[in-house]
Amino acid sequence: MKNRSLLLLAAIVVLFAGCDDNNNVVQKDNFTLTFKVSYDGQPLEKAKVLPYGDKSISFDKFNTFCPISRC
């Protein structure tokens, strides 16, 4: 009788352990994000040499990132 109760308890535990709520669907909406960047009041252009104090600078890349946990 004790073995039968343990076997029944083990079967119930295995049955419920195998259940997983996979019905939660996360819907992510697509959107467009546009940056309008300016430098010294003028639109920023890629690879254009710009004055920066007594030096010159140019921009060649703009990166964005999204942490994995928030995307």
C-alpha positions in Angstrom: 0.0 0.0 0.0 2.9 2.4 0.8 4.6 1.7 -2.5 1.4 2.3 -4.4 0.9 5.7 -2.6 4.5 6.7 -3.4 4.1 5.7 -7.0 0.9 7.7 -7.3 2.5 10.7 -5.7 5.5 10.5 -8.0 3.2 10.2 -11.1 1.3 13.3 -10.0 4.5 15.3 -9.4 5.9 14.2 -12.8 2.6 15.1 -14.5 2.5 18.6 -13.0 6.2 19.2 -13.5 5.8 18.6 -17.2 3.1 21.3 -17.5 4.4 24.6 -18.7 2.4 27.6 -19.5 3.6 28.2 -23.1 0.4 30.1 -24.1 1.8 33.4 -23.0 2.5 35.2 -26.4 4.5 38.4 -26.2 3.7 40.6 -29.1 6.3 43.2 -30.0 5.2 46.1 -32.1 7.4 47.4 -34.9 8.2 51.1 -35.0 10.4 53.5 -36.7 12.8 55.7 -34.8 14.3 58.7 -36.6 17.2 60.8 -35.2 17.6 64.3 -36.5 21.1 65.2 -35.2 22.6 68.6 -35.6 26.1 70.0 -34.9 26.5 73.8 -34.5 23.0 74.3 -35.8 23.5 72.3 -39.0 22.4 68.8 -39.9 25.1 66.3 -39.1 26.6 64.7 -42.1 28.6 61.5 -42.2 32.4 62.0 -42.9 32.1 65.8 -43.0 35.1 67.4 -41.3 33.8 69.8 -38.6 35.7 72.3 -36.4 35.9 71.4 -32.7 37.8 74.0 -30.8 41.3 74.0 -32.2 40.9 70.5 -33.7 38.7 68.9 -36.4 36.3 66.0 -36.0 34.2 63.9 -38.3 31.5 61.3 -37.6 31.5 58.0 -39.5 29.2 55.8 -37.4 26.2 56.0 -35.1 25.4 52.9 -33.1 22.4 52.1 -30.9 21.9 49.0 -28.8 19.2 47.3 -26.8 20.0 45.2 -23.8 18.9 41.6 -24.4 16.7 41.7 -21.3 14.6 44.6 -22.7 14.3 43.7 -26.4 
